[in-house]
Amino acid sequence: MTIFEDSDFTRFLNRFGQANKPKAIVIFSAHFEQEITTIAATDDVHEMVYDYYGFPPAYYQVQYPARGSTIVASIVAERLRSRDIPVELKYRGLDHGVFPIMLHAYPEANIPIVPVSVNPFLPARQQIAIGEALQGLEQDGIMVVGSGFLTHNFNEIDMSDAAPPRQWAIEFRDWIREKALARDVEALSQYMTLAPHARRGVPRAEHFVPLLIALGAGAPARVVQVLHDTIEHGSLSTLSLKF
């Protein structure tokens, strides 16, 4: 739904894109799942992957003609392999964990994008280790993004734009925010047992693990920043952090 929305979240994305102009973007998408970390390598304009069902026709006509980068894909692959993290180079286009965000942040589609898969079944520590392998890429102008809603439970979504945040979503979001700002890796690694309402907010981990990867990829000495924080449609947390 983010594709066509004009909301606090999409306006934040636009401001973020105006303030941050990387040479390339490596993005771990909640909607690109593979058992082995898979990097989509191409220098061509990306194909579109409309990996959703039952929406109006306009949702299947969206185009985001960004190119990829085989050079950046190779850099990411070598970084992961150097940490003994299995990697595959296998092409896949831009899914809805990527292009709805990029449409608002970088509407010109003039920054190369390298999508990378997630495996929601890996332990939290391994998710963080994937990110840690990519620490310092920003020094070469490469931005690492973890893309997914912090909370993602279809049974808890209220389609009304004016729906008030549900209390359980607030409590879960607040706990994650507190631990992330403190870089409490130990607590975040055990979020499913320690965080309030974790199973309600994260019934399946594909939308949550990009946060852990981004945590690992950040500069360890940097003060964590909250870039944006709203709860939309009653339960969808847009908490966005810079690590």
N, C-alpha and C positions, 0 to 999 in steps of 0.2 A: 504493500500500500504506500510505502514511502516514495515510490516512483513519482506519483502525481500530487503528493501532499504539499501543502504550504503550512508548516508547523514550526514550533520553536526548534524542533530537532533539525528540520531541513534548513532553516535559516542559520542555525549553528554550523551545519556542514558547509554552507556557502561562505560564511565568515572564515572558517578554518581553511578552506581552499584558497581564499584570497591572501591569507597570512602565511601559508606554507606552500612553497613551490619546489618540491623535490625533483631530482633528475629522473627518478623512477620510483615505482611503488610496488612493494612485495606485499600481497594481501592474503592472509589466511581466512578462507571463507567457511562459514558454518554450513554452507550448502555444497561443499566439495569434499566428500568423504571418501577416503581410501584407507586401507589397512596400512600401507606403506606411504610415508610422506611423498606426495607426488607433485611435481612442479610442471606447470604448463608453459612450455617453451616455444616461442615463435617470434619472428620479427615482423610478421604480417599483421594486418588489422584483425582483431579478435572476432571470432564468431560469437553470436548471442545464444545463450542457453536459457530458454524460458521454462524453468523447472518449477512451475506452479500450475494449478489447474482451477478451472471454473471462474476465471476473471473475464471482464469484458474484452472485446477484441483489441482495444487500444493497448492493453498490457502486453500483447504479443507482436506489436509493431514498433516497440521502442528500439532505438538503435543507439549504441555508444561505441563509436568507431576508433577506440584507442588501439594502439599497437602494443605488441609485446616486446620482449628483449631477451634474446638467447644469451647475450653476454651476462645480464643480471641473473638469469636462470642458472647459468653455469656457476656463477659466484656463490649463489645460495646452495647449490648442490655440493660444491666443494667444501663449503663451511660445515654443512651437515655431515658429510662423509668423514671429515676430519675429527668429528666427535663420535664416530662409529654409529651414526644414525642412518638407517637404511633409507635410500632415496630412489625414486624413479622419475625419469623425464618422460612425460606422456601428455600430449596436448589435450586441453579442454578449454572451452570458451568461457565467457564471462557469465556467471550465474547471478541469481538475485541476492547473493551475499556480497556481490561486488558492484554491479552497475547501478542499482538504485542509490547507493552511497556516492559513487563517483559522479553520477549525473548532477548531483547538487554541489559537490565539492569542486569538481573540475569539469564544468559543462563543455569546455572546449575540446575535451578528450585528447589533449596534446601531451600527456605524460605517459610513458610506457608503463604497462601494468603486467605484473607477473603473479598470477593466481597460484596459491599453494593449498594443498588439501589439509584436512584435519582428520584425526582418528579419535572419536569421542570416547573410545574404550581404553585408551592408554591411561595409566596412572597420572595423577596431577604432576608429580615430580618429573615425569618424562615429558609432559607438555611444556613445562618450564624449561627443561633442558633443550628442547627444540628451539625455543626462543633464544636461549643463552648462546647458542651456536652463531646467532646472527647479530650479537652485540657489536656495536661500532659501525654498522653499515651506514648509519646516518652521516658519518664523517666523509663518506664518498657520495653523499647526496641521495642515498637510497632510504626511503621511508618504509618501515615495517608496520603493517596495520593488522590488527585482529578484528574481524568483522562478525558480529552477532549480537542479538539482543541479550542483555544480561539475564533477563527472565523471558522464558518463551514457553508458554503453556496455552495452547489453543482453547482449552476448556475454560480458561479464565479471562479471555479477551472480551471486552465490551466494545462493540463497533461504534458506539457514540463517541464523537470527538470530545464531548464535555464530561465523559465518565470520570468520576473522582478516583484517585488511586486507592487500591485496596490495601488495607492495613498490613496484610501479610507481605505484600510486595514491598511496601515501605520498609518493613523490618528487615527483610532479606537484603534489600538494596543498601540499607544503612550499615549492616554488618559487613558486607563486602567492601563498601566504600571505606569504612574505618580500617579494615585489615589491609586494603590496598594502599591507602595513604601511609600506613606504617611499614609497608613492605614486609608484612608478616607472612613470609612464605610458608612457615610451618602451619599456621592457621588456614591459609588459603588452600594448602594442599589437602586439608581435611574438611573442606567446606561442606561436603555432603553430610557429614555427621555433626559438625559444629554450628553451622549457620542456621538461624531460625527459618523454618518453612522451605528448606533447601529442595526437598523433593517436589514441593508444589511449584516453586519457581523454576526448577531445572529438572523436569521429568525425564529429560534426555540431554546429554551433556554437549551436544554438538555446538550449541549457541554459547555455551559458557567457556569452553576450552580456548577460544581465541584470546580471551582475557589473560589466561595463564601464559600463553605463548608470548603475548605482548609484554607481560610482566618480565619474562625472561630476557626479552630482546632489549629492554630498556637499559640505560646507563645506571649501574648500581648506585652511584653516588648522587644521582640527580634526585631532587625533591619531586615526589609524585604530584601531579597536578590534575585536578578535576576540570575538564574542558567543558563538559555539559552534563546536566543531570535532570531529567524529567521522567515521569511515568505516564505513558500514553495509553489510551484505550483501557484504562483500569489497571492493567498489570504489566505492560511492556516497558521495562526499564531501559532508557537510552543512556545510562551512565557511561560516559566516555572519559577515558583517563590517558594522560601522557606519562609514560614511565621513563 
